[in-house]
Amino acid sequence: MPKLSGFLLLVTVSRPISWPLVALLFLIGFVISGAPISVAVVVNVFAVSLLLPLIVFGINDIYDYETDSVNKRKKFAFHGGVLEKGNHGLVSVSALAATIILALISALTRNPSNILVTALA
């Protein structure tokens, strides 16, 4: 992955192409639950869509560094690229922060099943 600013790096690591899919999956669960729409739910949709991919793909990129380095597909940003070792700390701390933020936003919904599913994700 080329040298990028911290924010742009985190956006790239989170694979923006995945954001709508995560939102869609969350909204399917929301519709099935029959829960009422609220500001907390709307904020939760956006937070899950943007932060969960950062957590999942970021941690994956850190742990798969060795194999990603030899994977020819990882030369392109669509596949995530190779997360340089010098960026592992930023991504790791950002994933932890994103996890805490998601937990807090989920708690705002006061919906036990939402809190549980977010925690499991």
Salt bridges, closest charged atoms under 4 A:
ASP61 OD1 - ARG15 NH2 2.93
GLU66 OE2 - LYS85 NZ 3.87
